[in-house]
Amino acid sequence: MTKLAALPIALLSVCCTLISPSQAAETKLSTIAERSGFQKTGRYAEVIELCTKFQRTYPKQVHCTEFGRTPEGRPMLALIANNNGVFSAKQAKQRDLPVLLIQGGIHAGEIDGKDAGFLALRELLDNKSPTNPLTKQVLIFVPVFNVDGHERFGRWNRPNQVGPEEMGWRTTAQNLNLNRDYVKADAPEMQAMLGLVNQWDPLAYIDLHVTDGAKFQHDVSVQVYPAQVGSKPIKAGQSDELQQAGTQLRDSVLADLTAQGSMPLPYYPSFAQNDDPSSGFIDSVSPPRFSHGYFVLRNRFGMLVETHSWKDYATRVRVTHNAIVAVIKQIALHGAQWQKWAKQADFDASKLAGLPVIMSYKTDETARTIAFQGYAYTREPSDISGGLMTHYDDTKPQTWQVPMRDQLEVDLAVVAPKGGYLVPAAEAGWVAQKLTQHGIEFHLLKQAQNQVELQAFRADKTSFSAGSFEGHQTLKLQGQWKAEKRSVAAGALFVPIAQPKARLVMTLLEPQSVDSLAAWGKFNNAFEMKEYMEEYVAEDVARAQLAADPQLAIEFKNKLDSDPAFAKNPFARLQFFARRHASWDERFNLYPVLRSDFIPN
């Protein structure tokens, strides 16, 4: 208990031992989880009730607000809490108070964050100390993000998770995984969340989860962007300070959790090869479809907290609670300075025009050996699966010496346009909606741009996914931007690169970005051939072209001699000539977004 006494924030003793069911029953703001001894979690009706009760009990400190409705008509609720009576984003901005957004239940079966958040919030509100961290920040607590999924309640919704007795479902009522949706923002729930984020502009966004996976001793992982990951700083804009602050935030939370008896990790503990502990781990950089990968593009902190599914529910809620408290403490201590650095990152990002911008990273093959606290295990052939199966003995703790690959190299870097992006009028409507959802600046062109020098991206190779992913046929493009003279009609969108969310703009509109609108298949029509030439017509066209152009005949023969696959492919041979015919669609494989080095009217 000596470590607890040294904590800077005087909270209840729940930091390491949760209150008993009998004590919880005496507290009008207790949860079903507490009253059941953390065997159960409540339904969403409890969230609605508690949101109202918190506001009624602490009217000068808490405001309960609805920020959206789910597809099944349920209210999406947030509790806004602070000791300054600040219940609007305008007030927070006027007072320059950092905003912390903590979110539970994005995967509604992983519901630790809901019960831990209510517990931590109650403690903070009952803390009468003048150093209460709620005096130096605005806390927004969303108990359940995936509300419809939460109400798909069942006993075995998480078969590899210990408790609670029943829990919600991973995906929404539309079967969308919200933690793949931050960029494409298909789900109404995500659009509502982005609206809340645009309104409040939180300095940090904390996403509370529970892992899947193997059995081991570690009970939680904490990842933060921007921060130092492996050999590379994952930056927001060009701000070294914000990257250093993210590293400090992560390391301080890890230190607090360690002091409270946890065994935290700074990386997500997923094996390099499924179900094989000896394969070790790969610590790479998550793309912005994930929460913590998304917020770095807004020049803010994104944190992913993952408790371990094989710890019991009481343990997981305690550890999640401790993580929440640790983050709140750090924002109280450093939030004012970090907010200044975030604004500097906004400024730096708005100056990216003409500079190379890293779009994604990958890990190289360099490995180091780490000590990982696991359990004894065997790998034996299975007569059920026909493959090797891992069996853990969690009565025998064991230190594994396993490889870790965390040395990063640039996977894709793109030079930012000097002016911005032009979205033709035909695509302007839906793209404008998407940009608005992210709070990105743009304007409509009032005048046509006729035969002006722009940059166009033509795909040399297209690869459509064989199946559907999150309701999309995804697309990979190979090609490059090249100067072309093109006309753009009035009504097109211009998206300037000179704005704080410049890196988010590039993520959405650079066609080779892993989470671009193009990668999610939103422009697939541009890469589908619609008009064609019948084979017998193409045959006559080819003979006419060969007769009229001796140089073309030489080029065709050289192609036949140098490319065996081409020589054996009748369709490709005819296409060779069809591409040179006046009927060829010059827009085929032309990405329908252009880049400019100027700012059009």
Long-range contacts (C-beta under 8 A, 24 or more apart in sequence): 3-259, 3-260, 4-260, 7-256, 8-131, 8-329, 8-333, 9-127, 9-129, 9-131, 9-132, 9-133, 9-325, 9-328, 9-329, 9-332, 10-127, 10-129, 11-120, 11-123, 11-124, 11-127, 11-325, 12-123, 12-126, 14-119, 14-123, 14-318, 14-321, 15-260, 15-318, 15-321, 15-322, 15-325, 16-260, 16-261, 16-318, 16-322, 17-318, 18-119, 18-314, 18-317, 18-318, 27-122, 28-53, 28-57, 29-53, 29-54, 29-57, 29-118, 29-122, 31-115, 31-118, 31-119, 33-115, 33-164, 33-313, 33-317, 34-115, 34-119, 36-164, 37-314, 38-115, 38-163, 38-164, 38-312, 38-313, 38-314, 38-317, 39-163, 39-164, 39-165, 39-313, 40-164, 40-165, 40-166, 41-111, 41-114, 41-115, 41-164, 41-166, 41-167, 41-313, 43-150, 43-151, 43-153, 44-74, 44-144, 44-147, 44-150, 44-151, 47-77, 47-114, 47-143, 47-144, 48-75, 48-77, 50-118, 50-143, 51-77, 51-79, 51-143, 54-79, 54-81, 54-121, 54-122, 54-125, 55-79, 57-125, 58-125, 60-85, 61-85, 61-125, 61-134, 62-125, 63-87, 67-192, 67-193, 67-195, 67-196, 68-188, 68-189, 68-191, 68-192, 68-193, 68-195, 68-196, 69-188, 69-192, 70-147, 70-148, 70-172, 70-173, 70-188, 70-189, 71-148, 71-172, 71-173, 71-174, 71-188, 71-189, 72-148, 72-151, 72-173, 74-147, 74-148, 74-151, 75-147, 76-142, 76-145, 76-147, 76-189, 76-192, 76-193, 77-142, 77-143, 77-144, 78-140, 78-141, 78-142, 78-196, 79-121, 79-139, 79-140, 79-141, 79-143, 80-138, 80-139, 80-140, 81-121, 81-124, 81-125, 81-134, 81-138, 81-139, 81-140, 81-141, 82-134, 82-135, 82-137, 82-138, 82-139, 83-132, 83-134, 83-135, 84-135, 84-138, 86-138, 89-199, 89-200, 89-201, 92-138, 92-200, 93-201, 96-336, 96-339, 97-136, 97-137, 97-138, 98-136, 98-137, 98-138, 98-203, 98-204, 98-331, 98-335, 98-336, 98-338, 98-339, 99-137, 99-138, 99-140, 99-200, 99-201, 99-202, 99-203, 100-137, 100-138, 100-139, 100-140, 100-202, 100-203, 100-204, 100-206, 100-327, 100-328, 100-331, 100-335, 101-140, 101-142, 101-196, 101-197, 101-200, 101-202, 101-204, 101-205, 101-206, 102-139, 102-140, 102-141, 102-142, 102-206, 102-208, 102-324, 102-327, 103-142, 103-145, 103-193, 103-205, 103-206, 103-207, 103-208, 103-291, 104-141, 104-142, 104-143, 104-144, 104-145, 104-208, 105-142, 105-143, 105-144, 105-145, 105-146, 105-147, 105-149, 105-150, 105-168, 105-208, 106-145, 106-146, 106-178, 106-179, 106-207, 106-208, 106-209, 106-291, 107-146, 107-149, 107-170, 107-171, 107-177, 107-178, 107-179, 107-209, 107-210, 108-144, 108-146, 108-147, 108-149, 108-150, 108-152, 108-167, 108-168, 108-169, 108-170, 109-149, 109-157, 109-158, 109-161, 109-167, 109-168, 109-169, 109-170, 109-210, 110-158, 110-161, 110-167, 110-170, 110-208, 110-209, 110-210, 111-144, 111-150, 111-164, 111-167, 111-168, 112-208, 112-210, 112-307, 112-313, 112-316, 112-317, 112-319, 112-320, 113-143, 113-208, 113-209, 113-305, 113-320, 113-324, 114-143, 114-144, 115-317, 116-208, 116-317, 116-318, 116-320, 116-321, 116-324, 117-141, 117-143, 117-208, 117-320, 117-321, 117-324, 118-143, 119-317, 119-321, 120-321, 120-324, 120-325, 120-328, 123-325, 124-328, 133-328, 133-329, 133-331, 133-332, 134-328, 135-332, 136-331, 136-332, 136-335, 136-336, 137-328, 137-331, 137-332, 137-335, 138-200, 139-328, 140-196, 140-200, 140-202, 142-193, 142-196, 144-168, 145-178, 145-189, 145-193, 146-171, 146-172, 146-178, 146-189, 147-189, 148-172, 148-173, 148-189, 149-173, 158-210, 158-309, 160-212, 160-213, 160-309, 160-310, 161-210, 161-309, 161-310, 162-309, 162-310, 162-311, 162-312, 162-313, 163-312, 163-313, 163-314, 163-316, 164-313, 176-470, 176-471, 177-470, 179-207, 179-209, 179-289, 179-290, 179-291, 180-289, 180-290, 180-470, 181-289, 181-470, 182-288, 182-289, 182-290, 182-291, 182-293, 182-294, 183-288, 183-289, 183-294, 183-507, 183-508, 183-515, 183-520, 184-289, 184-470, 184-472, 184-515, 184-517, 184-520, 184-522, 185-434, 185-437, 185-438, 186-470, 186-471, 191-437, 194-437, 194-438, 194-439, 195-437, 197-298, 197-439, 198-438, 198-439, 201-300, 202-300, 203-300, 203-301, 203-331, 203-335, 203-338, 203-339, 203-342, 204-249, 204-295, 204-300, 204-301, 204-302, 204-303, 204-327, 204-331, 205-291, 205-292, 205-295, 205-300, 205-301, 205-302, 205-303, 206-303, 206-305, 206-323, 206-324, 206-327, 207-291, 207-292, 207-302, 207-303, 207-304, 207-305, 208-305, 208-320, 208-323, 208-324, 209-304, 209-305, 209-306, 209-307, 210-306, 210-307, 210-308, 210-309, 210-316, 211-268, 211-269, 211-306, 211-307, 211-308, 211-309, 212-309, 213-269, 213-270, 213-271, 213-309, 214-269, 214-271, 214-275, 214-277, 214-374, 214-390, 214-392, 215-310, 215-374, 215-375, 215-377, 215-392, 215-394, 216-269, 216-308, 216-372, 216-373, 216-374, 216-375, 217-263, 217-373, 217-374, 217-375, 217-397, 218-263, 218-264, 218-265, 218-269, 218-308, 218-372, 218-373, 219-262, 219-263, 219-264, 219-307, 219-308, 219-311, 219-315, 219-316, 219-319, 220-257, 220-262, 220-263, 220-264, 220-265, 220-305, 220-306, 220-307, 220-308, 220-319, 220-320, 220-323, 221-264, 221-265, 221-266, 221-267, 221-268, 221-269, 221-304, 221-305, 221-306, 222-250, 222-253, 222-254, 222-257, 222-264, 222-265, 222-266, 222-303, 222-304, 222-305, 222-306, 222-323, 223-250, 223-266, 223-267, 223-268, 223-286, 223-292, 223-303, 223-304, 224-249, 224-250, 224-253, 224-292, 224-301, 224-302, 224-303, 224-304, 225-285, 225-286, 225-292, 225-293, 225-295, 225-296, 225-301, 225-302, 226-296, 226-301, 229-283, 229-284, 229-285, 229-406, 229-408, 230-283, 230-284, 230-363, 230-406, 230-407, 230-408, 231-406, 231-407, 231-408, 232-285, 232-361, 232-408, 232-409, 234-285, 234-296, 234-361, 235-296, 236-296, 236-297, 236-298, 236-299, 236-300, 236-342, 236-345, 236-349, 236-503, 237-299, 237-344, 237-345, 237-346, 237-347, 237-348, 237-349, 237-352, 237-500, 237-502, 237-503, 238-345, 238-348, 238-349, 238-351, 238-352, 239-299, 239-341, 239-342, 239-344, 239-345, 239-348, 241-341, 241-344, 241-345, 242-299, 242-338, 242-341, 242-342, 242-344, 242-345, 245-301, 245-334, 245-337, 245-338, 245-341, 246-301, 248-330, 248-334, 249-301, 249-303, 249-327, 249-330, 249-334, 249-338, 250-303, 252-326, 252-330, 253-303, 253-323, 253-326, 253-327, 253-330, 256-322, 256-325, 256-326, 256-329, 257-319, 257-322, 257-323, 257-326, 260-322, 262-319, 262-322, 263-373, 267-406, 268-304, 268-306, 269-372, 272-403, 272-405, 275-388, 275-389, 275-390, 276-379, 276-388, 276-390, 277-374, 277-377, 277-390, 277-400, 277-402, 278-379, 278-400, 278-402, 279-402, 279-403, 280-367, 280-370, 280-372, 280-402, 280-403, 280-404, 280-405, 281-370, 281-372, 281-402, 281-403, 281-404, 281-405, 281-406, 282-363, 282-404, 282-405, 282-406, 283-363, 283-404, 283-405, 283-406, 284-361, 284-362, 284-363, 284-406, 284-408, 285-360, 285-361, 285-408, 287-360, 287-514, 287-515, 288-504, 288-507, 288-515, 289-515, 296-503, 297-501, 297-503, 297-504, 297-507, 298-500, 298-501, 298-504, 299-342, 299-345, 299-346, 299-349, 299-500, 299-501, 300-342, 301-338, 303-327, 310-394, 345-500, 346-500, 347-500, 349-499, 349-500, 349-501, 349-502, 349-503, 350-498, 350-499, 350-500, 350-502, 351-498, 352-416, 352-497, 352-502, 352-503, 353-416, 353-417, 353-418, 353-419, 353-497, 353-498, 354-415, 354-416, 354-417, 354-418, 355-415, 355-416, 356-413, 356-414, 356-415, 356-416, 357-413, 357-414, 357-415, 357-416, 357-502, 357-503, 357-506, 358-410, 358-412, 358-413, 359-411, 359-412, 359-413, 359-414, 359-506, 359-507, 359-510, 359-512, 359-513, 359-514, 360-410, 360-411, 360-412, 360-513, 360-514, 361-408, 361-409, 361-410, 361-411, 362-408, 362-409, 362-410, 362-411, 363-405, 363-406, 363-407, 363-408, 363-409, 364-405, 364-407, 364-408, 364-409, 365-405, 366-405, 366-407, 367-403, 367-404, 367-405, 368-403, 368-404, 368-406, 369-401, 369-402, 369-403, 369-404, 370-401, 370-402, 370-403, 370-404, 371-399, 371-400, 371-401, 372-399, 372-400, 372-401, 372-402, 373-397, 373-399, 373-400, 374-398, 374-399, 374-400, 412-512, 412-513, 412-514, 414-506, 414-510, 414-512, 414-513, 416-497, 416-502, 416-506, 417-455, 417-497, 417-595, 417-596, 417-597, 418-497, 418-596, 418-597, 418-598, 419-496, 419-497, 419-595, 419-596, 419-597, 419-598, 419-599, 419-600, 420-494, 420-495, 420-496, 420-497, 420-498, 420-505, 420-595, 420-596, 420-599, 421-493, 421-494, 421-495, 421-497, 421-505, 421-509, 421-593, 421-594, 421-595, 421-596, 422-449, 422-454, 422-488, 422-492, 422-493, 422-494, 422-495, 422-593, 422-594, 422-595, 422-596, 422-600, 423-492, 423-493, 423-494, 423-495, 423-509, 423-592, 423-593, 424-488, 424-489, 424-492, 424-592, 424-593, 424-594, 425-489, 425-490, 425-491, 425-492, 426-592, 427-523, 427-592, 427-593, 428-491, 428-492, 428-493, 430-522, 431-493, 431-517, 432-493, 434-508, 434-517, 435-493, 435-495, 435-508, 438-501, 438-504, 438-508, 439-501, 440-495, 440-499, 440-501, 440-504, 440-505, 440-508, 441-495, 441-496, 441-499, 441-501, 442-493, 442-494, 442-495, 442-496, 443-493, 443-494, 444-491, 444-492, 444-493, 444-494, 445-488, 445-489, 445-490, 445-491, 445-492, 445-493, 445-494, 445-600, 445-601, 446-490, 446-601, 447-490, 447-600, 447-601, 448-487, 448-488, 448-489, 448-490, 449-487, 449-488, 449-492, 449-600, 450-487, 451-485, 451-486, 451-487, 452-485, 452-486, 452-487, 452-488, 452-596, 452-600, 453-483, 453-484, 453-485, 453-597, 454-483, 454-484, 454-485, 454-486, 454-488, 454-594, 454-595, 454-596, 455-481, 455-482, 455-483, 455-484, 455-594, 455-595, 455-596, 455-597, 456-481, 456-482, 456-484, 456-486, 456-590, 456-591, 456-594, 456-595, 457-481, 457-482, 457-511, 457-590, 457-591, 457-593, 457-595, 458-482, 458-589, 458-590, 458-591, 459-511, 459-527, 459-589, 459-590, 459-591, 462-527, 462-589, 464-521, 464-524, 464-527, 465-521, 472-520, 472-521, 472-522, 473-521, 473-524, 474-519, 474-520, 474-521, 475-518, 475-519, 475-520, 475-521, 475-523, 475-524, 475-527, 476-512, 476-519, 477-511, 477-512, 477-518, 477-519, 477-527, 477-591, 478-512, 479-511, 479-512, 479-589, 479-591, 481-595, 486-594, 488-594, 488-600, 494-596, 494-599, 494-600, 496-599, 509-593, 511-591, 511-593, 518-591, 518-593, 523-591, 523-592, 523-593, 526-587, 526-588, 526-589, 526-590, 526-591, 526-592, 527-588, 527-589, 529-585, 529-588, 530-585, 530-588, 531-583, 531-585, 532-578, 533-574, 533-578, 533-581, 533-583, 535-570, 535-574, 538-574, 538-575, 538-577, 538-578, 539-574, 541-577, 541-578, 541-581, 542-573, 542-574, 542-576, 542-577, 545-577, 545-580, 545-581, 552-580
